[in-house]
Amino acid sequence: MSAIFLAEDIARQHDPGPGHPEQVARWDAAVAGVGLEKLSVVTPRTATEDELALVHSRA
């Protein structure tokens, strides 16, 4: 099984507040744990409505 870590560096600027699990430290730990040399650069794209519906209610 393989995993994909898709994120742009701008995501590091996201600050949901103290105590929230989404923290820059987790981003850094994930990248360090995998190792930058093992990561591939992928050009981001806009998610489709169906992809968004997998994790969010439809509007």
C-alpha positions as CSV (number, residue, x, y, z in Angstrom):
1,M,0.0,0.0,0.0
2,S,1.2,3.5,-0.7
3,A,0.2,6.9,0.6
4,I,0.0,10.3,-0.9
5,F,0.8,13.5,0.8
6,L,-0.6,16.3,-1.3
7,A,-0.2,19.9,0.0
8,E,1.2,23.2,-1.1
9,D,3.7,25.0,1.1
10,I,1.0,27.7,1.5
11,A,-0.8,25.2,3.8
12,R,1.9,25.8,6.4
13,Q,0.3,29.3,6.9
14,H,-3.0,27.8,8.0
15,D,-3.4,28.4,11.7
16,P,-6.6,26.9,13.3
17,G,-5.5,27.9,16.8
18,P,-3.8,26.4,19.8
19,G,-4.5,22.8,20.5
20,H,-5.9,22.0,17.1
21,P,-4.2,18.9,15.4
22,E,-3.6,20.8,12.2
23,Q,-0.3,22.5,13.1
24,V,2.9,23.4,11.2
25,A,4.8,21.0,13.4
26,R,2.8,18.1,12.1
27,W,3.4,19.2,8.5
28,D,7.2,19.4,9.2
29,A,7.1,16.0,11.0
30,A,5.4,14.3,8.1
31,V,7.8,15.7,5.5
32,A,10.8,14.8,7.8
33,G,9.4,11.4,8.4
34,V,9.1,10.5,4.8
35,G,12.2,12.4,3.7
36,L,12.2,15.1,1.0
37,E,14.1,12.9,-1.4
38,K,11.2,10.5,-1.5
39,L,8.6,13.1,-2.2
40,S,7.4,13.8,-5.8
41,V,6.3,17.3,-6.9
42,V,2.8,17.2,-8.4
43,T,1.1,20.2,-9.9
44,P,-2.0,20.9,-7.9
45,R,-5.5,21.0,-9.6
46,T,-8.9,22.0,-8.5
47,A,-11.0,19.2,-7.0
48,T,-14.1,18.0,-8.8
49,E,-17.5,18.3,-7.2
50,D,-17.6,14.6,-6.8
51,E,-14.2,14.5,-5.0
52,L,-15.3,17.3,-2.6
53,A,-18.5,15.4,-1.9
54,L,-16.5,12.5,-0.6
55,V,-15.5,14.6,2.5
56,H,-18.0,17.5,2.5
57,S,-21.8,17.9,2.2
58,R,-23.0,19.1,-1.2
59,A,-24.1,22.7,-1.2
